Amino acid sequence: MSKILVTGGLGYIGSHTVVELQNVNAEVVVVDNLANTTLDVAGRIQKITGKPVTFYQVDVCDTPALEEVFEKEDISGVIHFAAYKAVGESVEKPVAYYQNNVSGLISLLHCVKKYKTKSLVFSSSCTVYGDTKESPITENHPIVEAISPYGTTKILGEEILTDFTKFCDTKVVCLRYFNPVGAHKSALIGELPLGVPSNLIPYVTQTAAGIREQLTIFGNDYDTPDGTNIRDFIHVVDLAKAHVKAVDYATSNPISLDVFNLGTGVGQSVKEVVETFERVNDLKLNYTYGPRRQGDVEQIWADASKAKNVLGWETEIELDEMMRSAWAWQQTL
Ligand code: WQD
């Protein structure tokens, strides 16, 4: 039976996507180098779905090892998550990000071309839109200069894929994520930031858990209703379900490459999110306001209508549940 290869499939979004693929009886093969996750996530996925995960500890940059997986497994489609993803870290380690994210994609494309893989879903990001003032953002918004090396690797990834599809029959779908948050309702899988979290929600939950002393909200002097940044927070399970739709679309549509924004279409401020977290979890969070963080976009949220109209997908989970599930997950750690 043909299988879907999920690179980075034991990571945060990857593991939730494997669950949703198994929920629709897809045969899944996972490769992960465990740089940003732990092996026990495979067992947790199996606890949720009742189905074993075929796993190979492989770094996608190790082309011979990746080829062995393609040789052994009948891979019809790939979902490519395996990449570094911290905007702030990428500014400190730009070369490591180019090496891992761009070379990893090139290594994968070598296998996709050699084994004539039918479809590839690429994990892209709203960071490709740069510091835009035009929210809600559609997929037609010009791709300008990224504001971080992480964003640059996603722009380069999309450009390489656009060119690649001219020379093979692989159908490609690029998914531009907004801000993934929350955790599976089982609280068996979720975001596992190693070290000090750079993203908002893990910092919020770790502050609530007493692991961090205090949350600093980076700037409350922006030109927004409450002065804090605005983002489009999307539950990771909604995001995962979009990948199942994207795999189906990639294999059934005539277009060689297509792009979708994955967000709720609703902008919410950092302050609103923190207050929602406090309300739904009935707790008081220790937070303060500090200076702006370099590289932050003032406000960005998705126009998600294309994914709704073309993929037949839209988000179902509201912010309250995002915050509730994030806290439930943190309390298991
Ligand atoms: C969100 C907001 C911060 C931490 C993320 C991913 C990126 C991409 C887009 C997928 C900002 C504020 C944060 C803190 C704070 N997603 N904040 N205090 O920068 O929007 O980017 O989404 O590809 O990969 O990183 O997310 O969670 O870092 O910040 O005030 O301690 O929260 O200023 O306004 P960001 P983030």
Boltz pocket constraint, residues with backbone or C-beta under 6 A from the ligand:
constraints:
  - pocket:
      binder: B
      contacts: [[A, 85], [A, 86], [A, 87], [A, 124], [A, 125], [A, 126], [A, 127], [A, 177], [A, 178], [A, 179], [A, 180], [A, 197], [A, 198], [A, 199], [A, 200], [A, 201], [A, 203], [A, 215], [A, 216], [A, 217], [A, 218], [A, 219], [A, 229], [A, 230], [A, 231], [A, 270], [A, 293], [A, 296], [A, 297]]
      max_distance: 6.0
